[in-house]
């Protein structure tokens, strides 16, 4: 029986993934959020209106997703924090995993000896993985992720479609 070989570098070179994500690694967090709009401009209720037709919705969404991209990233992060805080099992699992990895890192690869009991670092990592994996499965992370996708989609696309373009941008595409 012959094996099927998939050349992954051919696929990734055609998609140009390395160059697409190189900008994320090279920029700092502060420069990514440098174009963040003030909260007064982001929540300018005078510019909220119902779009007349679907082409206006598309135009508004295209403009607002680029204009408020950093603000929408903050909204996504806030919704993620809310989802994590309201799902206490998942929050406990994340805290347990972070604390366990931190404590195991403090051992510097040495065995843990408590009285006559001795556990190697690989046994401790396996125990942590099994414990956190079990808690992760009963914490319903898939429901949380689906809620996060739905809630952020409704909030972000809803805001982007209802927020009207500024006056100077509204007339920039029209012919004179």
Secondary structure by P-SEA (a helix, b strand, c coil): cbbbbbaaaaaaaaaccccccccccccccccccccccccccccccccccccccaaaaaaaaaaaaaaaaaaaaaaaaaaaaaaaaaaaaaaaaaaaaaaaaaaaaaaccbbbbcccccccaaaaaaaaaaaaaaaaaacaaaaaaaaaaaaaaaaaaaaaaacccccccccccccc
